[in-house]
Amino acid sequence: MTKSVNVAQLKANLSRYLREARRGTRVVVRDRNTPIAEIRRLGLPASPIERLAAEGKVVPATKTLAQIKISRVRKPVDVQTSLTDIRESIE
């Protein structure tokens, strides 16, 4: 979970936001609506992908988009028909 707070709110309620960060909430600090810092529990992954990977919900990519070879399809493909076929084969 992520919360956003401006600097004045953070100053006035620092203990509250630190308590929330300790519980796992990310607190994004904004100055004039521009994000300038993040308060989070130590050991909590910095990015959403790192967090989801740590929870075992995703597997991070092993290649960049530039490293992936994309080949052209030689004949037109009806995407809707292909999706329907895939869905029917799963059922």
Buried (B, 14 or more C-beta within 10 A) or exposed (E): EEEEBEEEBBEEEEEEBBEBBEEEBBBBBBEEEEEEEEBBEEEEEEEEBEBBBEEEEEEEEEEEEEEEEEEEEEEEEEEEEEEEEEEEEEE
